[in-house]
Amino acid sequence: MSEEDEIILAMKDVKVHFHLDEGVLKAVDGIDLWIKRGKTLGIVGESGCGKSVTSQALLRIVPKPGEVMGEIKLYRKGKDGDEGIDLIKLDPRGKEIRDIRGGEIAMIFQEPMKAFSPVHTIGNQIIEAILLHATDDKEEAYRLGVDILKKVGMSNPEQRMDEYPHQLSGGMRQRAMIAMALSCNPSILIADEPTTALDVTVQAQVLQLINDLKAKNDTSVIFITHDLGVIAEMSDDVAVMYLGKVVEYTDVDTLFHGPKHPYTQALLNSIPAIGREMKRLESIEGTVPFPMNLPKGCGFYSRCKHAMEGACNSADIPLIEVAKGHFVRCLLVESEQGTTEVKV
């Protein structure tokens, strides 16, 4: 494997199950993903597909009664050898995972009001992260905190350092969350809907900041979003998730110009585009099923226009490689050996 394609993190058959009184809720149900050093992996899918829970599994912060199973290997240069370190085997409250969490793997949370402590100032929380992972000098930590707030477009950063989360607007809280995640120059940055509360101008600044960090520090990025336009701009590879499974995985160009899975094609057909024939945009009827006590077969069966009764709903569908680096979970594509696209 070339340096360009060096894998920094690999997930194998990862499952996140919540054992409830009503049964087992399978939020993530056996996914295989890999993140290359210095590259961006985009994860897309509707709400409820398991995207955010997947990111929580990486940091070992899945709330109880969640159980994480499978293998998540982190490969750190000069630290763990070729075998890497399995994050699932680490104590979620142990020192080793706490050193990794926030230092080597950082996360921009989707809802900063819930992620920030309401009784500590923004500056206190950013400085704490810097002192834990970057420096022991409090003055330097303060200076680094102010500097990173400036970089994410925060007005009056010195003043904001002394303010509490409830004193900031939604967009400013989001910027503060991004600043805290970027403050320690992580090897892997997980961005879970990082620009949801931001206006278009600041969104562009934040995306550029993430790209600058990626280029400067060879950072790998996991970018979770509903915005396929952002995915097209930011990602090198894309994983499309549906009902806790990856239904398609390939490079970004192939995904937009040659999607194979009916769900991926339906997502792309719902995007307005310049030059496209003026007609009503397609929509995917129905909603994502509740991930508990699911029947066998493809999770997209009840919403798919090409579903084959007795085949798509009779057994679990494997994820197959239809072309080099292009993986699809669909019987229609499997039967054609990847030679013809499934038209929606």
FIVEXVEX-796444 format. One record per residue (C-alpha): x, y, z; residue number from 1. Coordinates in Angstrom, 3 decimals. Layout:
<rs>
<x:X y:Y z:Z n:NUM>;
...
</rs>
This chain:
<rs>
<x:0.000 y:0.000 z:0.000 n:1>;
<x:1.345 y:3.405 z:-0.929 n:2>;
<x:1.824 y:6.205 z:1.579 n:3>;
<x:-1.042 y:8.011 z:-0.103 n:4>;
<x:-3.399 y:5.130 z:0.625 n:5>;
<x:-2.120 y:4.384 z:4.135 n:6>;
<x:-5.015 y:3.430 z:6.382 n:7>;
<x:-5.067 y:5.216 z:9.726 n:8>;
<x:-8.294 y:3.696 z:11.072 n:9>;
<x:-10.226 y:0.582 z:10.091 n:10>;
<x:-13.632 y:-0.586 z:11.285 n:11>;
<x:-14.532 y:-4.244 z:10.828 n:12>;
<x:-18.017 y:-5.638 z:11.448 n:13>;
<x:-18.760 y:-2.884 z:13.965 n:14>;
<x:-22.127 y:-3.104 z:15.686 n:15>;
<x:-23.780 y:-0.802 z:18.199 n:16>;
<x:-26.765 y:-2.439 z:19.885 n:17>;
<x:-29.004 y:-1.001 z:22.586 n:18>;
<x:-30.558 y:-3.655 z:24.810 n:19>;
<x:-34.000 y:-2.301 z:25.732 n:20>;
<x:-37.011 y:-3.834 z:27.436 n:21>;
<x:-38.755 y:-4.046 z:24.054 n:22>;
<x:-35.831 y:-5.835 z:22.379 n:23>;
<x:-32.456 y:-5.109 z:20.776 n:24>;
<x:-32.232 y:-1.815 z:18.886 n:25>;
<x:-29.570 y:-2.234 z:16.199 n:26>;
<x:-28.424 y:1.347 z:15.568 n:27>;
<x:-25.314 y:0.140 z:13.714 n:28>;
<x:-25.432 y:-3.387 z:12.402 n:29>;
<x:-22.109 y:-4.606 z:11.069 n:30>;
<x:-20.276 y:-1.921 z:9.095 n:31>;
<x:-16.836 y:-2.045 z:7.514 n:32>;
<x:-15.131 y:1.307 z:6.935 n:33>;
<x:-11.572 y:2.477 z:6.551 n:34>;
<x:-10.104 y:5.980 z:6.728 n:35>;
<x:-6.922 y:6.834 z:4.841 n:36>;
<x:-4.271 y:9.155 z:6.240 n:37>;
<x:-4.757 y:12.724 z:5.041 n:38>;
<x:-8.051 y:11.925 z:3.276 n:39>;
<x:-11.687 y:12.799 z:3.933 n:40>;
<x:-14.364 y:10.119 z:4.250 n:41>;
<x:-17.881 y:11.480 z:3.811 n:42>;
<x:-20.764 y:9.618 z:5.448 n:43>;
<x:-24.251 y:10.399 z:4.131 n:44>;
<x:-27.742 y:9.105 z:4.727 n:45>;
<x:-31.093 y:10.092 z:6.170 n:46>;
<x:-31.641 y:10.832 z:9.852 n:47>;
<x:-31.789 y:7.584 z:11.805 n:48>;
<x:-29.348 y:5.673 z:9.597 n:49>;
<x:-26.673 y:5.337 z:12.316 n:50>;
<x:-24.170 y:7.983 z:11.195 n:51>;
<x:-23.763 y:9.779 z:14.526 n:52>;
<x:-23.772 y:6.542 z:16.546 n:53>;
<x:-20.928 y:5.289 z:14.341 n:54>;
<x:-18.872 y:8.354 z:15.254 n:55>;
<x:-19.663 y:7.862 z:18.947 n:56>;
<x:-18.453 y:4.273 z:18.700 n:57>;
<x:-15.070 y:5.499 z:17.420 n:58>;
<x:-14.605 y:7.622 z:20.550 n:59>;
<x:-16.144 y:4.991 z:22.861 n:60>;
<x:-18.790 y:7.427 z:24.081 n:61>;
<x:-21.901 y:5.444 z:23.159 n:62>;
<x:-24.400 y:6.084 z:25.981 n:63>;
<x:-25.779 y:3.242 z:28.070 n:64>;
<x:-27.320 y:0.748 z:27.495 n:65>;
<x:-25.411 y:0.738 z:24.205 n:66>;
<x:-22.922 y:-2.049 z:23.478 n:67>;
<x:-20.147 y:-1.712 z:20.894 n:68>;
<x:-18.910 y:-4.887 z:19.178 n:69>;
<x:-16.491 y:-5.671 z:16.383 n:70>;
<x:-13.064 y:-4.192 z:15.750 n:71>;
<x:-11.876 y:-0.585 z:15.431 n:72>;
<x:-8.142 y:-0.469 z:14.717 n:73>;
<x:-6.208 y:2.789 z:15.063 n:74>;
<x:-2.778 y:2.819 z:13.413 n:75>;
<x:-0.408 y:5.346 z:15.011 n:76>;
<x:3.020 y:5.816 z:13.467 n:77>;
<x:5.770 y:4.472 z:15.708 n:78>;
<x:3.440 y:3.597 z:18.601 n:79>;
<x:1.551 y:0.370 z:17.972 n:80>;
<x:3.451 y:-1.315 z:15.158 n:81>;
<x:1.679 y:-2.840 z:12.183 n:82>;
<x:-1.029 y:-4.373 z:14.375 n:83>;
<x:-2.478 y:-1.052 z:15.539 n:84>;
<x:-4.599 y:-0.690 z:18.648 n:85>;
<x:-8.174 y:-1.959 z:18.959 n:86>;
<x:-10.204 y:0.868 z:20.487 n:87>;
<x:-13.059 y:-1.461 z:21.423 n:88>;
<x:-10.769 y:-3.409 z:23.759 n:89>;
<x:-9.834 y:-0.260 z:25.693 n:90>;
<x:-11.569 y:0.759 z:28.912 n:91>;
<x:-13.966 y:3.589 z:27.899 n:92>;
<x:-12.911 y:5.449 z:31.061 n:93>;
<x:-9.245 y:4.441 z:30.992 n:94>;
<x:-6.245 y:6.710 z:30.527 n:95>;
<x:-5.298 y:5.340 z:27.100 n:96>;
<x:-8.628 y:6.102 z:25.439 n:97>;
<x:-8.804 y:9.474 z:27.230 n:98>;
<x:-5.440 y:10.388 z:25.715 n:99>;
<x:-6.713 y:9.393 z:22.262 n:100>;
<x:-10.105 y:11.064 z:22.691 n:101>;
<x:-9.700 y:14.783 z:22.029 n:102>;
<x:-6.000 y:14.455 z:21.264 n:103>;
<x:-5.612 y:12.054 z:18.345 n:104>;
<x:-9.301 y:11.742 z:17.514 n:105>;
<x:-11.444 y:14.854 z:17.993 n:106>;
<x:-15.101 y:15.418 z:17.254 n:107>;
<x:-17.255 y:18.371 z:16.285 n:108>;
<x:-20.605 y:17.496 z:17.837 n:109>;
<x:-23.884 y:18.195 z:16.101 n:110>;
<x:-25.515 y:19.887 z:19.112 n:111>;
<x:-22.972 y:22.080 z:20.959 n:112>;
<x:-25.508 y:23.187 z:23.597 n:113>;
<x:-25.611 y:19.591 z:24.825 n:114>;
<x:-21.889 y:18.961 z:24.325 n:115>;
<x:-20.620 y:22.011 z:26.236 n:116>;
<x:-20.759 y:22.202 z:30.025 n:117>;
<x:-23.300 y:24.900 z:30.962 n:118>;
<x:-21.438 y:25.876 z:34.164 n:119>;
<x:-17.975 y:26.494 z:32.637 n:120>;
<x:-16.927 y:29.251 z:30.273 n:121>;
<x:-16.082 y:28.560 z:26.650 n:122>;
<x:-12.468 y:29.518 z:27.318 n:123>;
<x:-12.224 y:27.223 z:30.333 n:124>;
<x:-13.338 y:24.228 z:28.253 n:125>;
<x:-11.074 y:24.977 z:25.297 n:126>;
<x:-8.079 y:25.591 z:27.580 n:127>;
<x:-8.772 y:22.324 z:29.435 n:128>;
<x:-8.534 y:20.380 z:26.169 n:129>;
<x:-5.300 y:22.145 z:25.209 n:130>;
<x:-3.729 y:21.536 z:28.644 n:131>;
<x:-4.657 y:17.847 z:28.465 n:132>;
<x:-3.232 y:17.193 z:25.007 n:133>;
<x:-0.947 y:20.004 z:23.790 n:134>;
<x:0.891 y:21.987 z:26.462 n:135>;
<x:1.290 y:22.423 z:30.236 n:136>;
<x:1.700 y:26.202 z:29.991 n:137>;
<x:-1.568 y:27.943 z:30.939 n:138>;
<x:-0.594 y:31.223 z:29.262 n:139>;
<x:0.252 y:29.435 z:26.023 n:140>;
<x:-2.991 y:27.451 z:26.274 n:141>;
<x:-4.964 y:30.705 z:26.613 n:142>;
<x:-3.145 y:32.210 z:23.621 n:143>;
<x:-3.821 y:29.100 z:21.534 n:144>;
<x:-7.491 y:29.201 z:22.554 n:145>;
<x:-7.894 y:32.818 z:21.456 n:146>;
<x:-6.045 y:32.099 z:18.207 n:147>;
<x:-8.246 y:29.159 z:17.259 n:148>;
<x:-11.407 y:31.178 z:17.998 n:149>;
<x:-10.131 y:33.823 z:15.597 n:150>;
<x:-9.549 y:31.201 z:12.923 n:151>;
<x:-13.142 y:29.951 z:13.076 n:152>;
<x:-14.463 y:33.491 z:12.622 n:153>;
<x:-15.478 y:34.255 z:16.223 n:154>;
<x:-15.888 y:37.969 z:16.862 n:155>;
<x:-14.150 y:39.426 z:19.958 n:156>;
<x:-12.457 y:36.111 z:20.833 n:157>;
<x:-10.939 y:37.424 z:24.090 n:158>;
<x:-14.420 y:38.339 z:25.321 n:159>;
<x:-15.921 y:35.028 z:24.196 n:160>;
<x:-13.327 y:33.121 z:26.217 n:161>;
<x:-15.019 y:34.449 z:29.387 n:162>;
<x:-18.592 y:33.768 z:28.299 n:163>;
<x:-20.818 y:30.757 z:28.978 n:164>;
<x:-22.500 y:28.661 z:26.245 n:165>;
<x:-25.942 y:30.134 z:26.930 n:166>;
<x:-24.577 y:33.634 z:26.254 n:167>;
<x:-23.684 y:32.726 z:22.666 n:168>;
<x:-25.947 y:32.373 z:19.659 n:169>;
<x:-26.365 y:28.962 z:18.033 n:170>;
<x:-23.871 y:29.779 z:15.296 n:171>;
<x:-21.299 y:31.107 z:17.765 n:172>;
<x:-21.634 y:27.984 z:19.929 n:173>;
<x:-21.049 y:25.863 z:16.838 n:174>;
<x:-17.897 y:27.848 z:16.032 n:175>;
<x:-16.679 y:27.426 z:19.618 n:176>;
<x:-17.263 y:23.658 z:19.333 n:177>;
<x:-15.280 y:23.544 z:16.094 n:178>;
<x:-12.490 y:25.559 z:17.725 n:179>;
<x:-12.224 y:23.128 z:20.644 n:180>;
<x:-12.045 y:20.146 z:18.290 n:181>;
<x:-9.315 y:21.755 z:16.176 n:182>;
<x:-7.306 y:23.144 z:19.104 n:183>;
<x:-5.068 y:20.080 z:19.550 n:184>;
<x:-4.411 y:19.342 z:15.847 n:185>;
<x:-5.917 y:15.830 z:15.904 n:186>;
<x:-4.844 y:13.048 z:13.534 n:187>;
<x:-8.504 y:12.220 z:12.884 n:188>;
<x:-11.274 y:14.822 z:12.975 n:189>;
<x:-14.888 y:13.650 z:13.125 n:190>;
<x:-17.203 y:16.394 z:11.907 n:191>;
<x:-20.849 y:15.565 z:12.660 n:192>;
<x:-22.949 y:18.136 z:10.759 n:193>;
<x:-20.378 y:20.845 z:11.650 n:194>;
<x:-21.996 y:23.705 z:9.726 n:195>;
<x:-25.679 y:23.125 z:10.490 n:196>;
<x:-26.234 y:26.377 z:12.446 n:197>;
<x:-23.907 y:28.563 z:10.392 n:198>;
<x:-24.701 y:31.010 z:7.627 n:199>;
<x:-23.315 y:30.335 z:4.153 n:200>;
<x:-20.347 y:32.715 z:4.449 n:201>;
<x:-19.137 y:31.294 z:7.767 n:202>;
<x:-19.843 y:27.767 z:6.499 n:203>;
<x:-17.390 y:28.340 z:3.656 n:204>;
<x:-14.799 y:29.671 z:6.128 n:205>;
<x:-15.173 y:26.654 z:8.407 n:206>;
<x:-14.932 y:24.163 z:5.539 n:207>;
<x:-11.807 y:25.953 z:4.313 n:208>;
<x:-10.359 y:25.813 z:7.840 n:209>;
<x:-10.928 y:22.050 z:7.988 n:210>;
<x:-9.289 y:21.637 z:4.582 n:211>;
<x:-6.334 y:23.783 z:5.684 n:212>;
<x:-5.880 y:21.627 z:8.802 n:213>;
<x:-6.096 y:18.507 z:6.656 n:214>;
<x:-3.394 y:19.806 z:4.280 n:215>;
<x:-1.091 y:21.249 z:6.946 n:216>;
<x:-1.128 y:18.379 z:9.451 n:217>;
<x:-2.007 y:15.451 z:7.168 n:218>;
<x:-5.240 y:15.106 z:9.142 n:219>;
<x:-7.868 y:12.529 z:8.235 n:220>;
<x:-11.474 y:13.737 z:8.329 n:221>;
<x:-14.739 y:11.855 z:8.780 n:222>;
<x:-17.402 y:14.242 z:7.505 n:223>;
<x:-21.009 y:13.434 z:8.416 n:224>;
<x:-23.656 y:15.519 z:6.676 n:225>;
<x:-26.943 y:15.537 z:4.769 n:226>;
<x:-25.583 y:18.083 z:2.299 n:227>;
<x:-24.393 y:16.215 z:-0.784 n:228>;
<x:-22.990 y:19.471 z:-2.169 n:229>;
<x:-20.607 y:19.661 z:0.793 n:230>;
<x:-19.742 y:15.985 z:0.317 n:231>;
<x:-18.841 y:16.650 z:-3.320 n:232>;
<x:-16.586 y:19.524 z:-2.274 n:233>;
<x:-14.929 y:17.989 z:0.797 n:234>;
<x:-14.709 y:14.206 z:0.409 n:235>;
<x:-12.250 y:11.841 z:-1.209 n:236>;
<x:-14.310 y:8.720 z:-0.454 n:237>;
<x:-17.989 y:8.388 z:0.457 n:238>;
<x:-19.945 y:5.828 z:2.469 n:239>;
<x:-23.730 y:5.830 z:2.070 n:240>;
<x:-25.481 y:4.450 z:5.157 n:241>;
<x:-28.995 y:3.134 z:5.493 n:242>;
<x:-30.539 y:1.498 z:8.563 n:243>;
<x:-27.222 y:0.895 z:10.307 n:244>;
<x:-25.441 y:-0.569 z:7.291 n:245>;
<x:-23.192 y:0.750 z:4.532 n:246>;
<x:-25.084 y:0.269 z:1.268 n:247>;
<x:-22.464 y:1.849 z:-1.011 n:248>;
<x:-18.808 y:2.838 z:-0.614 n:249>;
<x:-16.608 y:4.354 z:-3.306 n:250>;
<x:-14.624 y:7.443 z:-4.270 n:251>;
<x:-16.544 y:10.707 z:-4.585 n:252>;
<x:-16.324 y:10.954 z:-8.391 n:253>;
<x:-17.713 y:7.462 z:-8.894 n:254>;
<x:-20.511 y:8.083 z:-6.424 n:255>;
<x:-21.776 y:11.169 z:-8.251 n:256>;
<x:-21.228 y:9.914 z:-11.793 n:257>;
<x:-21.884 y:6.182 z:-11.462 n:258>;
<x:-23.941 y:5.322 z:-8.367 n:259>;
<x:-25.113 y:1.707 z:-8.230 n:260>;
<x:-27.438 y:1.377 z:-5.248 n:261>;
<x:-31.056 y:2.531 z:-5.771 n:262>;
<x:-30.940 y:4.454 z:-2.471 n:263>;
<x:-27.835 y:6.395 z:-3.525 n:264>;
<x:-29.401 y:7.208 z:-6.887 n:265>;
<x:-32.609 y:8.363 z:-5.220 n:266>;
<x:-30.624 y:10.698 z:-2.964 n:267>;
<x:-28.812 y:12.191 z:-5.948 n:268>;
<x:-32.033 y:12.556 z:-7.956 n:269>;
<x:-33.525 y:14.658 z:-5.157 n:270>;
<x:-30.886 y:17.388 z:-5.591 n:271>;
<x:-31.736 y:20.445 z:-7.693 n:272>;
<x:-29.130 y:21.082 z:-10.386 n:273>;
<x:-28.394 y:23.827 z:-12.889 n:274>;
<x:-29.234 y:22.709 z:-16.407 n:275>;
<x:-31.451 y:19.828 z:-15.311 n:276>;
<x:-34.834 y:19.561 z:-17.023 n:277>;
<x:-37.465 y:21.587 z:-15.170 n:278>;
<x:-39.575 y:19.005 z:-13.397 n:279>;
<x:-40.581 y:18.043 z:-9.895 n:280>;
<x:-37.686 y:16.644 z:-7.913 n:281>;
<x:-37.943 y:13.010 z:-6.924 n:282>;
<x:-38.481 y:12.073 z:-3.304 n:283>;
<x:-38.013 y:8.805 z:-1.446 n:284>;
<x:-41.409 y:7.729 z:-0.185 n:285>;
<x:-41.761 y:6.518 z:3.383 n:286>;
<x:-39.300 y:6.790 z:6.252 n:287>;
<x:-36.347 y:4.848 z:7.617 n:288>;
<x:-37.754 y:1.830 z:9.535 n:289>;
<x:-37.246 y:1.634 z:13.294 n:290>;
<x:-34.133 y:-0.554 z:13.780 n:291>;
<x:-35.715 y:-3.146 z:16.061 n:292>;
<x:-37.085 y:-6.592 z:15.243 n:293>;
<x:-36.447 y:-6.019 z:11.549 n:294>;
<x:-37.349 y:-8.703 z:8.989 n:295>;
<x:-34.664 y:-10.394 z:6.935 n:296>;
<x:-33.472 y:-8.894 z:3.718 n:297>;
<x:-32.551 y:-5.468 z:2.432 n:298>;
<x:-33.437 y:-2.606 z:4.778 n:299>;
<x:-34.435 y:-0.470 z:1.790 n:300>;
<x:-36.866 y:-3.142 z:0.484 n:301>;
<x:-40.083 y:-1.378 z:1.551 n:302>;
<x:-39.098 y:1.870 z:-0.218 n:303>;
<x:-37.268 y:0.568 z:-3.284 n:304>;
<x:-38.897 y:0.800 z:-6.726 n:305>;
<x:-36.876 y:-2.194 z:-7.938 n:306>;
<x:-37.439 y:-4.529 z:-4.962 n:307>;
<x:-37.835 y:-8.191 z:-5.910 n:308>;
<x:-40.205 y:-10.095 z:-3.635 n:309>;
<x:-38.781 y:-13.404 z:-2.516 n:310>;
<x:-35.212 y:-12.299 z:-3.185 n:311>;
<x:-34.570 y:-8.882 z:-1.616 n:312>;
<x:-36.630 y:-9.762 z:1.477 n:313>;
<x:-35.541 y:-13.359 z:2.029 n:314>;
<x:-31.974 y:-13.051 z:3.335 n:315>;
<x:-29.421 y:-10.432 z:4.361 n:316>;
<x:-27.684 y:-8.803 z:1.398 n:317>;
<x:-23.856 y:-8.886 z:1.359 n:318>;
<x:-21.644 y:-5.910 z:0.540 n:319>;
<x:-19.810 y:-6.858 z:-2.660 n:320>;
<x:-17.057 y:-5.205 z:-4.680 n:321>;
<x:-18.518 y:-4.483 z:-8.129 n:322>;
<x:-15.406 y:-2.627 z:-9.320 n:323>;
<x:-12.053 y:-1.803 z:-7.778 n:324>;
<x:-12.762 y:0.193 z:-4.623 n:325>;
<x:-16.531 y:0.308 z:-5.315 n:326>;
<x:-18.674 y:-1.678 z:-2.871 n:327>;
<x:-22.460 y:-2.067 z:-3.125 n:328>;
<x:-25.083 y:-3.905 z:-1.052 n:329>;
<x:-27.721 y:-4.767 z:-3.680 n:330>;
<x:-28.835 y:-7.981 z:-5.391 n:331>;
<x:-29.600 y:-6.161 z:-8.652 n:332>;
<x:-26.012 y:-5.025 z:-8.983 n:333>;
<x:-24.665 y:-8.376 z:-7.832 n:334>;
<x:-26.655 y:-10.220 z:-10.509 n:335>;
<x:-25.155 y:-7.991 z:-13.192 n:336>;
<x:-21.623 y:-8.247 z:-11.789 n:337>;
<x:-21.361 y:-4.466 z:-11.806 n:338>;
<x:-21.552 y:-4.178 z:-15.594 n:339>;
<x:-24.740 y:-2.124 z:-15.741 n:340>;
<x:-26.081 y:0.647 z:-13.531 n:341>;
<x:-29.390 y:0.238 z:-11.766 n:342>;
<x:-31.596 y:2.991 z:-13.206 n:343>;
<x:-34.014 y:4.741 z:-10.855 n:344>;
</rs>
